[in-house]
Amino acid sequence: MDTMTSTRAQQYWYLATLGREALLRELAPLEFPASATHDPLSLAGRCVVADPIGCPDVHEAAERALSPLLTAKMFTATDEDTTVGHTGVVPVLAGRQAGDVTGWYAELLLFEHGALLNKAAYRLSRMPADRTWVIDSDFRPNGHPGTLRPFGSRRPGSKRTLPPPFVAELDRLIAQGPGSAT
């Protein structure tokens, strides 16, 4: 992907998935009709291409919602199961506490190399007792969440986890510390 396409694809997929709640909060004062905000893909597309001259309020709201992408960390990795290369974009990677639960929280966008479409978007957690990252939320191609569990949720049932190459990259980013961008 060229840089412009890559940036647009990242913005679009982020606003349709992980950044959707922030985008809706930013757009709330503009009093968009419910019909305009119901479809995550359509709304994200409208906001990514919003003209700063013709639609300054929408453009500014989208820019505020996209702010986590400005400091996002990135990596490249190959999924061993499919031997396909991926670019990972990590807008959020931080320690988090919810009640008496303390652990790591990450948001991850995955893009297949050579493709213009996204691969996946996840909200992840890793508690001290976990051996790997657990998928708390994942998003379908339509932008709506397929799974929604609160940070650090320990509900019964199978825990979905990331493939090892992506786990290794997130662990590497944590080890690098704050401020590292590659």
N, C-alpha and C positions, 0 to 999 in steps of 0.2 A: 504494500500500500504506500502511496506517496504521502508526504507529511500532511497536506491539506485534507486528503480523504481520511487519513488516520485520525486527525484531530476532530474532524466533523463526526466520524463514526463513534469516537469515544464520547463526545459531547451528547450525541443523539442517544446512544445506548445508556449512558449514565442518567440522563434526564428521564428516560422511559422506565428505568428500573430503580437503582439505588438512590438516585437524587430526586425521585418523583415527589416524595413527601415535602422536601425542602422547596421544590418548584411550586407545589400547590400552596404552601405557606406564603411564598413570595408573590404569587399571583392573586391571593385572596383579596387584598385591597382593591384590585382592579375589577372585582365582581364579574368574573367570567361566568357565563351560564354553565350549568352542570353538564349540558350536552357537549360543551367545548373541552371539558376537563376529564370526561369519563374514559376516553380512549388514550392510554399512555403513549402509544406510538405516534398518533396524530398530534397530540399536544407537544410532545418532545420535538417533532419535526417543525411545527410552527414556531416554537421558541428558539430553536437552533438557528433558523434562517430569519428571525425577526430583525427588521431593518432598524438601526439606531436612529435614523431620521424619521421614517414613516411610523414606526411603532416603538418609540423610546421607552415607554413604561414596560412593555413586554421584554424588550432587549435587556434592560437593566435588571429585571426580575430573573431572567435566565442567567445573566452573568453572575448574579449573587448566588444562585443555586449551583452554578458550575464551579464555584470557588475551590472546592476540594480537589478538583482536577489540576489546579495550578501548582500544587505541591505534591501531586501524586508520584509515587515511586513506580518504576517500571522494571520488567525483567522479560527475558525470553527463555522458554523452556520447551522441551519436546515431551509430549504425552507418550509414554512407552507403549501403551496399548495400541495406539493408532499411528505412531511415528510421525505425527503431524506437529509442526512447530507452532508455538503460540506466543503471542505477546500478552503479558499480564500487566494490567494497570491497577495499582493499589492506591486509591484516593485516601483511605483511612487505614492506619495500622497503629494501634495504641492500646495501652493498658486500660481496662475498664472495670468499674465496680458497680454491681447492682445488688443492693441489700448487703448481705454478708458474702456474696460471691465476687471474687476478684480473679481476673484472668486477662487474656488478650482478645481484642476485637479487631477484625479486618473486613474491609470491603474489597472485592476483587472482580474486575472485569477481564474476561479472556477473549482474545481475538485470534482466529486462525490466520497463519501467515498465508499471504496470497489470496485471501478472501476479503470481500468488502463487508461481510456480515459478522456479527458477534458470534461467539461460541457460548459464553455463559456470563452470568452476573450472580455473585454470591455475597451474603453476609455470613461471616464465619466467627467462631469462638474457639478458644483453646484455654481450658481451665488447667490449674496445676497438675491435676491427676490424669489429664488426657495425654495420650501418646501422640496425637495428631490433631489437626484442625477439623472441627465438626461444622457441617453446613447447617446454619440456623435458618437461613432463607435462601431460596433460589428463585430465579425468575424465568418464566416461559418466554418463547419468542414473541408473544403478544404484549410483553411488558408487565403482565400481571404476575404476582407471586404464586409459585407452585407450593412452596412450603414456607410457613411462617412460625418460627418459634422464638421466644424471647432470648436475649443474650444469656448464655450459660444454662439454658433450659436442660433439665435432666429428666424429661418425660420418658416413660417406658417406650420401648420399640427400638428398631434398628437406627443407629446413628449413621448418617451418610457422611462420608469423609472425602477429602480431596485426594487425587492421585499423588503418589510420592514425589514426582518432580516439582509440583506446585507447592507442596508442603515444604520441601527443601528450600525453595526460593523465598517463601514467606519467613522461614526460620533465618535465612541468610540476611534478609532485610532487617529483622529484629536485631540480629547480632551487629549489624552495621551502625545501629543507633539512629537517633533523630537527625534529620537534615540530609541524609544521603538520598540521592535521587536516581541512582542507577544500580 
